Amino acid sequence: SATEDPSFPLPKTVENNTKIRIDGSSGMMPINQSLKESFEKQFSGTSVELAANGTDSGLKALQDSKIDIATIARDLTPEEKAQGLEQLHVRREKIAIVVGAGNPFKGNLTSKQFAKIFRGEITNWSEVGGRDGKIRFIDRPSTSDTRESLRDYPVFKSDKFATGSTATQLADDNTAEVIKQLGKNGISYVLVNQISKLQNVRSLKLHNTSPDDAKYPFSQPLVYVYKK
């Protein structure tokens, strides 16, 4: 739990020309951006360099001392902790189920229905109370932390964690690209903090709750990682 996270005093001053390099999951980009702005403002002469090459690549760069902080959207594994990595939980971010702004479906889904859409067992909008039309599922690559987070939920554990014939799997874990692919009949899943700046997308309610409701079912951890 987050209570086991390390705590440390914040610096009052930072040496001029200090450079902090951060890389990892794109899910942390909005948080990294505001960290960069505040840090550079508070400590003049410092710079924070941001990249988002994905969790695995961020952790490798950290181990190789090419960066100072890796951002990941999952917990460290026991093996990773044993390699001398520490984690600091920032928060949990809700995972929104999204459709294109022009999608006629205005309904609400259950977690079970979403899992069936993911697996390609529900293939038509009429099966979830919408009008007749085939469903296209826009999937993130298998390396995606957001995709991996879904695997932990009971509705996904009850069956094979795999998509069906309705799915198009993207090569890059890129939310803007996911949203571009939605069109009028696509459905996908994105971190809520990535939607606000994007056009042509809206999130669906799950069990009549929106992602800003505490009872909303799907979320994933956002975590900073550094070497001990």
Secondary structure, 3 states (H helix, E strand, C coil): CHHHCCCCCCCCCCCCCCEEEEEECHHHHHHHHHHHHHHHHHCCCCEEEECCCCHHHHHHHHHCCCCCEEEECCCCCHHHHHCCEEEEEEEEEEEEEEEECCCCCCCEECHHHHHHHHHCCCCEHHHHCCCCCECEEEECCCCCHHHHHHHCCHHHHCCCCCCCCCEEECCCCCHHHHHHHHCCCEEEEEEHHHCCCCCCEEECEECCECCCCCCCCCEEEEEEEEEC
